[in-house]
Amino acid sequence: MTDERPKYQRLVDHLRSLIADLPVGAAVPSERALADDSGVSRMTARKALAALEREGLLRREVGRGTFVSRPAVSLPLMLTSFTEDMRARGLEPSSRLLGRSALAADAELAVVFDVAVGEPLVRIDRLRLADGTPFAIERTTLLDRAVPGILDVDLVAASLYDVLEREHGIHFDAGRQSIRAAIARPDDATTLELAPGDAVLELVRTSIAGGTVIEHTVSTYPGARFELSASIAPVTAAGTSRSALRAR
């Protein structure tokens, strides 16, 4: 039976099946080679590669070529845990502890937590993975008096939010989050399996329970692997719009 689909669509489907059998980082044919091998114009080859790049299946690097990438994951902006979010996508979440310590609030953190300088805090840094793939580095600071003993908890096997709710009765009911673009720091690039200088997204989140700031987290995500999404609601009577906040 003759395939009546446009050459462009047939080429996209062919490349998609080819990519499925290749490891992340593997090179794929250039526009010229693809056009020659497939009997299409370079414009058609370019269009097919661009379509798969938009899907997050390929990444193109100027002067180097085109390579298999991880599909981008949509991060909804709402108060759900990383564990819940990944399991909802059929992925198995896990963590690797990068460091944890007690610290005293400096001037910047004192403002964030609305406490005096010197207030005891705790810091927990983790690499978050899904199906064994590095997804984010999370640097979490917590109000020590709200989470006694948290540094002794195994947060590799357990979800932090589950521990906070189960052991401390903390359920976040509000928060603030900002999103900024950045360049991966050398150590972060290695941990996230990125090239030096790759773009990352930093999600800076402050989570509140009962009017008290409990958590402040800076999450670093590989920019090419994720997209952010949010629901847009009409402006309320108070003059503010409602949007959901994604927490870890």
N, C-alpha and C positions, 0 to 999 in steps of 0.2 A: 504494500500500500504506500502510495506516495505521500510524503510529509508536505502538506500544503502551507505550513507555517512560514512566516518571513525568515530569511536567512539569519537576521539579527537574533530572533528568538531561539532558533535552533542552536545558534552558537552559544548563547547565554546558557541554555540547558546543558549543552555539551561541557562547557567550562565548569558549571556547577557540579556535574557528576565527576569531572576530573579532580576538582578541588577536594571533594569529599574523601578521596583516597590519598591525599597528600598531607604531610605534617605541616603544622604552623611554621611559617618562615621559609617554606619551599618556594623556589622561583617558578613562575609560570611564563609561557612564551611571550615574547614581545609583540607589539602590534604588527610589526612587519612579518615576523615568523608565523603569527596566528593567521594573518591574512593569506600568506602563501600556502600554509598547510590546509586551510579551510576553504580556499577558493573564494574568499570574499574581499571586499575593498578594505583598505586600511581604516576608512571612516567607520565601516561596520564593526571592525575589530575593536576600534577605540570605543565605540558606543557600548559594546558588550562588556568590555573591561570596566568602563565607568559604571555600568549598572551593577556589577558585582562589587565594585568598590563602595557604592552607596549602601549595599546590603551589609557591608562590613566583612565580606568574605575575602576581599583583597585589599592590599594597601600598596600604593605606588610611591616610590621614593625617587625623587629627581636624581638623574645620573646613575642610578643603580638598577632600577627595574621594578617589576611587579611581583609581589609575594603574597602567599596565603596568609590570611589574618584570622583572628578569632571574630566570630559574629558579634556585632555590637549588642549590648544588653540594655534594654530600656529600664531606667531607674525611676519608678513613680515617686513623686514627692508627697510622701505620706508617712504617718507614724507607724511603721512596721519594722520588725527586726530584720537584719540581714539574713538570719537563719530562716525565718518565715518566708522572706521574699525569694530566696534561692530554692527552697523546697517547693514553693508554689510553681516554679519554673521547671521542676523535675531535676534540679541539680542538687548534689549533696554538699552542704556547707561544712567547712572545717576552719580551724584557726591554728596559727603558729604564734606562740608568745615571743615577742621581740624584746620586751623589757617591762619592768614594773618597779615602782618606787614610791616612797612618801616624799612630799615636798611641801613647802610653805608658799602661800599665795604671794606673788609679786604684785606690783601695782596694776599690771594689765589684767591678771586673773582676778584680783580683788574686785575690779570693776565688773568683770563678767559674772562672778558669783554674788556680787553685792555683799561682800564681806570685808573685814579689815585686812590690811596687809599682814601677812604672817599666819593667816588662817590655815590650819592643816588641810591638805588635799592629798589625793593619791593619783598616780599616773600609771596607765596601763597601755602599752603599745602592742598591737597585734597585726599580723598579716592575715587577711581574710581570703579564703580560697573556696572555689566551687568546683567539684569534680577534680580536685587537685590542682586547678589552675589559679594562679594568683589574681585576685580581683581588686583588692584594695589594701592599703595600709591605714589602720585606724589608730590615732593617738588620742586616747580618752583621758580626761581629767575629771575626777569625781570629788564631791564634797565629803571629806573624811567622816565627819560626825553623822552623816546620813547613812553611811555604808560601813560600819565597823567590821573589821575582819575581812574585807573584800580582797586584800592582797594575799590572803591565804587560800582563796578559792581557786580551783582548777578551771580557769576560763578558756582552756584549750578544748575541753570536752563539753563545756556548758555554754549556753547563751548568756551573755551579760544581762540582758533585759529579763530573762527568765529568773536569774539569780536575784536581781534587784526586786522583782515582784514577789518571789517566793520567800526569800530570806529577810527582806526589809520592808515589804508592803508598799513598794514604790511602783506607782503606775503613772507614766507621764501623760499629762493632760494638756500640755501646751509646749510651745517651743518656737525658736527662731532659727532660720537657716539662710546662709548666703552661699553663693557659688562663684568661684573665681577660677580663671585659667592660670596655669603656671607651667614652669619647665621642671621636669623631674630632677631632683637632687641626685648626685651620683650614687649614693647608697640606696636610695629609693628605686632608681632605675634598675640596679642589679637585683633587688628584691622582687620587683614587679616584672622582671624579664623584659625590660625596655632598653632601647638604645639611649646612650647619653644625649641629653637635650630633647628627648621626646616630650610632647605636650601631655599634661595631666590636668585633671579637674580636681579642685579642692573644695569639698563640701564642709563648711564650717557650721556646726550645729550646737545650739544650746537648748537643753531639754529641761522642762520645769514640771514639778509635781507639787500640787497644793500651794502654788505661789512661790516655791523655793527652787532656785536653780540647783540641780543635782549633778548634771553632766554637761561637759563641754568637750566636743570631739571635732578633730580635724581629720577628715578622711581623704586620702589621695587615691584617685582612680585614673587608670590609663585613659587618656582622652580619646583614643581611637577605638576603644572597646565599648563605649557607653554612649547612650543618649539619655537626656533627662526629659521627663514628661510630667505634666501637671494638669489638673482639672481647673478650668476657669469658670468662676461663678460671677453672677452680676454683683455690682457694687451694692453693699448693704446700706441700710438707712443711716448707719453711722459714718458712711463715706469711705469704707474700706472694702476691698475685695477679699473673698475667701479663697484660699488655696490650701492644698494638702501639703504636709511636711513629711518627707521621708526621713525616718530615723533608723539607726542601726539596730 
